[in-house]
């Protein structure tokens, strides 16, 4: 994939970030943890590998919540407004970016709907994206 620089931030504007890395994936995730953390039927995340995450504003407002029994699930957010923001996942050596936190256009289109079998009946649908029970092979 291509090397990109993406910028984003939170709803209140306190937290701002910049990510430089190799664009890998753009997934809509329907797992129960993503639904609970977002309050919606799915989350939309952009994933970059070989990436650097730099907070250009408000880093002291960034907080994390790690689900104790989860291997990798951590939610990173602004402590002022609660908006999810980009986070580095050390175990996987990539950065996960909530697509809605990005400024401007995203240079990749959604590629798949993951954890599809975990979705709720009222979750969004209506396109031809591939669907996977878990992570794509």
VOPA-333374 format. One record per residue: residue number from 1; residue in one letter; chain; x, y, z of N, C-alpha, C, O in turn. Coordinates in Angstrom, 1 decimal, padded with zeros to 4 digits. Layout:
BEGIN
   n res chain    n_x    n_y    n_z   ca_x   ca_y   ca_z    c_x    c_y    c_z    o_x    o_y    o_z
 NUM   a     A      X      Y      Z      X      Y      Z      X      Y      Z      X      Y      Z
...
END
This chain:
BEGIN
   n res chain    n_x    n_y    n_z   ca_x   ca_y   ca_z    c_x    c_y    c_z    o_x    o_y    o_z
   1   x     A  000.8 -001.2  000.0  000.0  000.0  000.0  000.9  001.2  000.0  002.1  001.2  000.0
   2   x     A  000.2  002.4  000.0  001.0  003.6 -000.1  001.3  004.3  001.2  000.5  004.1  002.2
   3   x     A  002.4  005.0  001.3  002.7  005.8  002.5  001.9  007.0  002.5  001.9  007.8  001.5
   4   x     A  001.3  007.3  003.7  000.4  008.5  003.7  000.7  009.3  005.1  001.3  008.7  006.0
   5   x     A  000.2  010.5  005.1  000.1  011.3  006.3 -001.3  011.7  006.5 -001.9  012.3  005.6
   6   x     A -001.9  011.3  007.6 -003.3  011.6  007.9 -003.4  012.4  009.2 -002.6  012.2  010.1
   7   x     A -004.3  013.4  009.2 -004.5  014.2  010.4 -005.9  014.1  010.9 -006.8  013.9  010.1
   8   x     A -006.0  014.3  012.2 -007.4  014.2  012.8 -007.4  014.8  014.2 -006.4  015.4  014.7
   9   x     A -008.5  014.6  014.8 -008.7  015.1  016.2 -010.0  014.8  016.7 -010.8  014.1  016.1
  10   x     A -010.3  015.3  017.9 -011.5  015.0  018.6 -012.6  016.1  018.4 -012.4  017.0  017.7
  11   x     A -013.8  015.8  018.9 -014.9  016.7  018.7 -014.7  018.1  019.3 -015.1  019.1  018.6
  12   x     A -014.1  018.2  020.5 -014.0  019.5  021.1 -012.7  020.3  020.6 -012.6  021.4  020.9
  13   x     A -011.9  019.6  019.8 -010.7  020.2  019.3 -009.5  020.2  020.2 -008.4  020.7  019.8
  14   x     A -009.6  019.7  021.4 -008.5  019.7  022.3 -007.4  018.8  021.9 -006.2  019.1  022.0
  15   x     A -007.8  017.6  021.3 -006.8  016.6  020.9 -006.6  016.7  019.4 -007.6  016.6  018.6
  16   x     A -005.4  016.8  018.9 -005.1  016.7  017.5 -003.9  015.8  017.3 -003.0  015.6  018.1
  17   x     A -004.0  015.1  016.2 -002.9  014.1  015.9 -002.5  014.0  014.5 -003.3  014.5  013.6
  18   x     A -001.4  013.4  014.2 -000.9  013.2  012.8 -000.3  011.8  012.8  000.4  011.4  013.7
  19   x     A -000.6  011.0  011.8 -000.1  009.7  011.6  000.6  009.6  010.3  000.0  010.0  009.2
  20   x     A  001.8  009.1  010.3  002.5  008.8  009.0  002.7  007.3  009.0  003.2  006.7  009.9
  21   x     A  002.4  006.6  007.9  002.6  005.2  007.8  002.1  004.6  006.5  001.7  005.4  005.6
  22   x     A  002.1  003.3  006.4  001.7  002.6  005.2  000.2  002.2  005.4 -000.2  001.5  006.3
  23   x     A -000.6  002.7  004.5 -002.0  002.5  004.5 -002.3  001.0  004.2 -001.9  000.5  003.2
  24   x     A -003.0  000.3  005.1 -003.3 -001.1  005.0 -004.7 -001.4  004.8 -005.1 -002.1  003.8
  25   x     A -005.6 -001.0  005.7 -007.0 -001.5  005.7 -007.9 -000.3  006.1 -007.6  000.6  006.7
  26   x     A -009.2 -000.5  005.7 -010.3  000.3  006.1 -011.4 -000.7  006.3 -012.0 -001.1  005.3
  27   x     A -011.8 -000.9  007.6 -012.8 -001.9  007.9 -013.9 -001.3  008.7 -013.7 -000.4  009.5
  28   x     A -015.1 -001.8  008.5 -016.3 -001.6  009.4 -016.3 -002.8  010.3 -016.5 -003.9  009.8
  29   x     A -016.3 -002.6  011.6 -016.2 -003.7  012.5 -017.5 -003.8  013.3 -018.0 -002.7  013.9
  30   x     A -018.1 -004.9  013.4 -019.4 -005.2  014.1 -019.3 -005.9  015.4 -020.3 -006.3  015.9
  31   x     A -018.1 -006.1  015.9 -017.9 -006.8  017.2 -018.6 -006.1  018.3 -018.9 -004.9  018.2
  32   x     A -019.0 -006.8  019.3 -019.7 -006.2  020.4 -018.9 -005.1  021.1 -019.5 -004.2  021.6
  33   x     A -017.6 -005.3  021.2 -016.8 -004.3  021.9 -016.8 -003.0  021.1 -016.9 -001.9  021.7
  34   x     A -016.7 -003.0  019.8 -016.7 -001.8  019.0 -018.1 -001.2  019.1 -018.2  000.1  019.1
  35   x     A -019.2 -002.0  019.1 -020.5 -001.4  019.2 -020.7 -000.7  020.5 -021.2  000.4  020.6
  36   x     A -020.2 -001.3  021.6 -020.4 -000.7  022.9 -019.5  000.5  023.0 -020.0  001.5  023.6
  37   x     A -018.3  000.5  022.5 -017.4  001.7  022.6 -017.9  002.9  021.8 -017.7  004.0  022.2
  38   x     A -018.6  002.6  020.7 -019.1  003.7  019.8 -020.5  004.1  020.0 -020.9  005.2  019.7
  39   x     A -021.3  003.2  020.6 -022.7  003.4  020.7 -023.5  003.3  019.4 -024.6  003.8  019.3
  40   x     A -022.9  002.7  018.4 -023.5  002.5  017.1 -023.4  001.1  016.7 -022.9  000.2  017.4
  41   x     A -023.9  000.8  015.5 -024.0 -000.6  015.0 -022.6 -001.1  014.6 -022.5 -002.3  014.5
  42   x     A -021.7 -000.3  014.3 -020.3 -000.7  013.9 -019.4  000.5  014.1 -019.8  001.7  014.2
  43   x     A -018.1  000.2  014.0 -017.1  001.3  014.0 -016.4  001.2  012.6 -016.5  000.2  011.9
  44   x     A -015.8  002.3  012.2 -015.1  002.4  010.9 -013.7  002.8  011.2 -013.4  003.9  011.7
  45   x     A -012.7  001.9  011.0 -011.3  002.1  011.3 -010.4  002.0  010.2 -010.5  001.1  009.3
  46   x     A -009.4  002.9  010.1 -008.4  002.9  009.1 -007.1  002.4  009.8 -006.8  002.8  011.0
  47   x     A -006.4  001.5  009.2 -005.2  000.8  009.8 -004.0  001.1  009.0 -004.0  000.9  007.8
  48   x     A -003.0  001.6  009.7 -001.7  001.9  009.0 -000.6  001.1  009.7 -000.5  001.0  011.0
  49   x     A  000.3  000.5  008.9  001.4 -000.2  009.5  002.7  000.6  009.4  002.7  001.7  008.7
  50   x     A  003.7  000.2  010.0  005.0  001.0  010.0  004.7  002.5  010.3  005.2  003.3  009.6
  51   x     A  003.8  002.7  011.2  003.3  004.1  011.4  003.8  004.7  012.7  004.2  004.1  013.7
  52   x     A  003.9  006.0  012.6  004.2  006.9  013.7  003.0  007.7  014.0  002.4  008.3  013.2
  53   x     A  002.6  007.8  015.3  001.5  008.6  015.8  002.1  009.7  016.6  002.8  009.5  017.6
  54   x     A  001.8  011.0  016.2  002.3  012.1  016.9  001.0  013.0  017.3  000.2  013.3  016.5
  55   x     A  000.9  013.2  018.6 -000.1  014.1  019.1  000.4  015.6  019.0  001.4  015.9  019.6
  56   x     A -000.3  016.4  018.1  000.2  017.7  017.9 -000.6  018.7  018.8 -000.3  019.9  018.8
  57   x     A -001.5  018.2  019.6 -002.2  019.1  020.5 -003.0  018.2  021.5 -003.5  017.2  021.1
  58   x     A -003.0  018.6  022.7 -003.9  018.0  023.7 -003.5  016.6  024.2 -004.4  015.8  024.7
  59   x     A -002.2  016.2  024.0 -001.9  014.8  024.4 -002.2  014.5  025.9 -002.5  013.4  026.3
  60   x     A -002.2  015.5  026.8 -002.5  015.3  028.2 -004.0  015.0  028.4 -004.3  014.5  029.4
  61   x     A -004.8  015.3  027.4 -006.2  014.9  027.5 -006.5  013.6  027.0 -007.7  013.1  027.1
  62   x     A -005.5  012.9  026.4 -005.8  011.5  025.9 -005.8  010.5  027.0 -004.8  010.4  027.8
  63   x     A -006.8  009.7  027.0 -006.9  008.6  028.0 -007.2  007.3  027.3 -007.6  007.3  026.1
  64   x     A -007.0  006.2  028.0 -007.3  004.9  027.5 -008.1  004.1  028.4 -008.1  004.2  029.6
  65   x     A -008.9  003.2  027.8 -009.6  002.2  028.6 -009.3  000.8  027.9 -009.6  000.6  026.7
  66   x     A -008.7 -000.1  028.6 -008.4 -001.4  028.1 -009.4 -002.4  028.7 -009.5 -002.5  029.9
  67   x     A -010.1 -003.1  027.9 -011.0 -004.2  028.4 -010.1 -005.2  029.0 -009.3 -005.8  028.3
  68   x     A -010.3 -005.5  030.3 -009.4 -006.4  031.0 -009.2 -007.8  030.4 -008.1 -008.3  030.3
  69   x     A -010.3 -008.4  029.9 -010.2 -009.7  029.4 -009.8 -009.8  027.9 -009.7 -010.9  027.3
  70   x     A -009.7 -008.6  027.3 -009.4 -008.6  025.8 -007.9 -008.6  025.6 -007.1 -008.0  026.3
  71   x     A -007.6 -009.4  024.5 -006.2 -009.5  024.2 -005.6 -008.2  023.7 -004.5 -007.7  024.0
  72   x     A -006.4 -007.5  022.8 -005.9 -006.3  022.2 -006.8 -005.1  022.3 -006.5 -004.0  021.9
  73   x     A -008.0 -005.2  022.7 -009.0 -004.1  022.6 -008.8 -003.0  023.7 -008.9 -003.2  024.9
  74   x     A -008.4 -001.9  023.2 -008.2 -000.7  024.0 -008.9  000.5  023.3 -008.8  000.6  022.1
  75   x     A -009.6  001.3  024.0 -010.2  002.5  023.4 -009.4  003.7  023.9 -009.2  003.9  025.1
  76   x     A -009.0  004.5  023.0 -008.2  005.7  023.3 -009.1  006.9  022.9 -009.7  007.0  021.8
  77   x     A -009.2  007.9  023.8 -010.2  009.0  023.6 -009.8  010.2  024.3 -008.9  010.3  025.2
  78   x     A -010.5  011.3  023.9 -010.3  012.6  024.6 -011.1  012.6  025.9 -012.2  012.3  025.9
  79   x     A -010.4  013.0  027.0 -011.0  013.0  028.3 -012.0  014.2  028.4 -012.8  014.2  029.4
  80   x     A -011.9  015.1  027.5 -012.9  016.3  027.6 -014.2  016.0  027.0 -015.3  016.2  027.5
  81   x     A -014.2  015.4  025.7 -015.4  015.2  025.0 -015.7  013.7  024.7 -016.9  013.4  024.3
  82   x     A -014.8  012.8  025.0 -015.1  011.4  024.9 -014.9  010.9  023.5 -015.0  009.7  023.2
  83   x     A -014.5  011.7  022.5 -014.3  011.2  021.1 -013.1  010.3  021.0 -012.1  010.5  021.6
  84   x     A -013.3  009.2  020.3 -012.2  008.3  020.0 -011.2  008.9  019.1 -011.5  009.7  018.2
  85   x     A -009.9  008.6  019.4 -008.8  009.2  018.6 -007.8  008.0  018.3 -008.0  006.9  018.8
  86   x     A -006.9  008.3  017.4 -006.0  007.3  016.9 -005.2  006.7  018.1 -004.9  007.4  019.1
  87   x     A -004.8  005.5  017.9 -004.0  004.8  018.9 -003.0  003.8  018.3 -003.3  003.2  017.3
  88   x     A -001.8  003.8  018.9 -000.8  002.8  018.5 -001.0  001.5  019.2 -001.2  001.5  020.4
  89   x     A -001.0  000.4  018.4 -001.2 -000.9  018.9  000.1 -001.6  018.9  000.5 -002.2  017.8
  90   x     A  000.8 -001.6  020.0  002.2 -002.1  020.0  002.3 -003.6  019.6  003.2 -004.0  018.9
  91   x     A  001.4 -004.4  020.1  001.4 -005.9  019.8  001.3 -006.2  018.3  001.9 -007.2  017.9
  92   x     A  000.7 -005.3  017.6  000.6 -005.5  016.1  001.4 -004.6  015.3  001.5 -004.7  014.1
  93   x     A  002.1 -003.6  016.0  002.9 -002.6  015.3  002.1 -001.8  014.2  002.6 -001.7  013.1
  94   x     A  000.9 -001.4  014.6  000.2 -000.5  013.7 -000.6  000.5  014.5 -000.7  000.4  015.7
  95   x     A -001.1  001.5  013.7 -002.0  002.5  014.3 -003.4  002.3  013.8 -003.6  002.1  012.6
  96   x     A -004.4  002.4  014.7 -005.8  002.3  014.3 -006.4  003.7  014.5 -006.2  004.3  015.5
  97   x     A -007.0  004.1  013.4 -007.6  005.5  013.4 -009.1  005.4  013.2 -009.6  004.8  012.2
  98   x     A -009.9  005.9  014.2 -011.3  006.0  013.9 -011.6  006.9  012.7 -011.2  008.1  012.8
  99   x     A -012.1  006.4  011.7 -012.3  007.1  010.4 -013.0  008.5  010.6 -012.7  009.4  010.0
 100   x     A -014.0  008.5  011.5 -014.7  009.7  011.7 -013.9  010.8  012.4 -014.3  012.0  012.4
 101   x     A -012.7  010.5  013.0 -011.9  011.5  013.6 -010.9  012.2  012.6 -010.3  013.1  013.0
 102   x     A -010.9  011.7  011.4 -010.0  012.2  010.4 -010.5  013.5  009.8 -011.7  013.7  009.6
 103   x     A -009.5  014.4  009.4 -009.9  015.6  008.7 -009.7  015.4  007.2 -008.7  014.7  006.8
 104   x     A -010.7  015.8  006.4 -010.6  015.7  005.0 -010.8  014.3  004.5 -011.4  013.4  005.2
 105   x     A -010.5  014.1  003.2 -010.8  012.8  002.6 -009.8  011.7  003.0 -008.7  012.0  003.5
 106   x     A -010.3  010.5  003.0 -009.5  009.3  003.3 -009.1  008.7  002.0 -009.9  008.4  001.2
 107   x     A -007.8  008.5  001.8 -007.3  007.9  000.5 -007.5  006.4  000.3 -006.7  005.8 -000.5
 108   x     A -008.5  005.9  000.9 -008.8  004.5  000.8 -010.3  004.3  001.0 -010.9  005.0  001.9
 109   x     A -010.9  003.4  000.3 -012.4  003.1  000.5 -012.5  002.0  001.5 -011.6  001.1  001.6
 110   x     A -013.7  001.9  002.2 -013.9  000.7  003.0 -013.7 -000.6  002.2 -014.1 -000.7  001.1
 111   x     A -013.0 -001.6  002.8 -012.7 -002.8  002.1 -013.5 -004.0  002.5 -013.7 -005.0  001.8
 112   x     A -014.0 -004.0  003.8 -014.8 -005.2  004.3 -015.5 -004.8  005.5 -015.3 -003.8  006.2
 113   x     A -016.5 -005.7  005.8 -017.2 -005.6  007.1 -016.8 -006.8  007.9 -016.9 -008.0  007.5
 114   x     A -016.2 -006.6  009.1 -015.6 -007.7  009.8 -016.4 -007.9  011.1 -017.1 -007.1  011.6
 115   x     A -016.3 -009.1  011.6 -017.1 -009.6  012.7 -018.6 -009.5  012.4 -019.4 -009.1  013.3
 116   x     A -018.9 -009.8  011.1 -020.2 -009.6  010.6 -021.2 -010.5  011.4 -022.4 -010.1  011.6
 117   x     A -020.8 -011.7  011.8 -021.7 -012.6  012.5 -022.1 -012.1  013.9 -023.0 -012.6  014.5
 118   x     A -021.4 -011.0  014.4 -021.7 -010.4  015.7 -022.6 -009.3  015.6 -023.0 -008.7  016.6
 119   x     A -023.0 -008.9  014.4 -023.8 -007.7  014.2 -025.2 -007.8  014.8 -025.7 -008.9  015.1
 120   x     A -025.8 -006.7  015.1 -027.2 -006.7  015.6 -028.1 -006.5  014.4 -027.7 -006.0  013.4
 121   x     A -029.3 -006.9  014.6 -030.3 -006.8  013.5 -030.5 -005.4  012.8 -030.8 -005.3  011.7
 122   x     A -030.3 -004.4  013.6 -030.6 -003.1  013.1 -029.3 -002.4  012.5 -029.4 -001.2  012.1
 123   x     A -028.2 -003.1  012.5 -026.9 -002.5  012.0 -027.0 -002.2  010.5 -027.8 -002.8  009.8
 124   x     A -026.3 -001.2  010.1 -026.2 -000.8  008.7 -025.8 -001.9  007.8 -025.0 -002.8  008.1
 125   x     A -026.3 -001.9  006.6 -025.9 -002.8  005.5 -026.1 -002.1  004.2 -026.1 -000.9  004.1
 126   x     A -026.4 -002.9  003.1 -026.8 -002.3  001.9 -025.7 -002.0  000.9 -025.9 -001.2  000.0
 127   x     A -024.6 -002.7  001.0 -023.6 -002.6 -000.1 -023.0 -004.0 -000.4 -023.5 -005.0  000.2
 128   x     A -022.0 -004.0 -001.2 -021.5 -005.3 -001.6 -020.1 -005.6 -001.0 -019.4 -006.4 -001.5
 129   x     A -019.7 -004.9  000.0 -018.4 -005.1  000.7 -018.4 -006.6  001.1 -019.4 -007.1  001.6
 130   x     A -017.2 -007.2  001.1 -017.1 -008.6  001.6 -017.4 -008.6  003.1 -017.1 -007.6  003.8
 131   x     A -017.9 -009.7  003.6 -018.2 -009.8  005.0 -017.5 -011.0  005.6 -017.4 -012.1  004.9
 132   x     A -016.9 -010.8  006.7 -016.1 -011.8  007.4 -016.5 -012.0  008.8 -016.9 -011.1  009.5
 133   x     A -016.5 -013.3  009.3 -016.9 -013.6  010.6 -015.9 -013.1  011.6 -016.3 -012.8  012.8
 134   x     A -014.7 -013.0  011.2 -013.6 -012.4  012.1 -012.7 -011.5  011.2 -013.2 -010.9  010.3
 135   x     A -011.4 -011.6  011.5 -010.5 -010.8  010.6 -010.3 -011.5  009.3 -010.3 -012.8  009.3
 136   x     A -010.2 -010.8  008.2 -009.9 -011.5  006.9 -008.6 -012.2  007.0 -007.7 -011.8  007.6
 137   x     A -008.6 -013.3  006.2 -007.4 -014.2  006.2 -006.3 -013.5  005.6 -005.2 -014.1  005.5
END
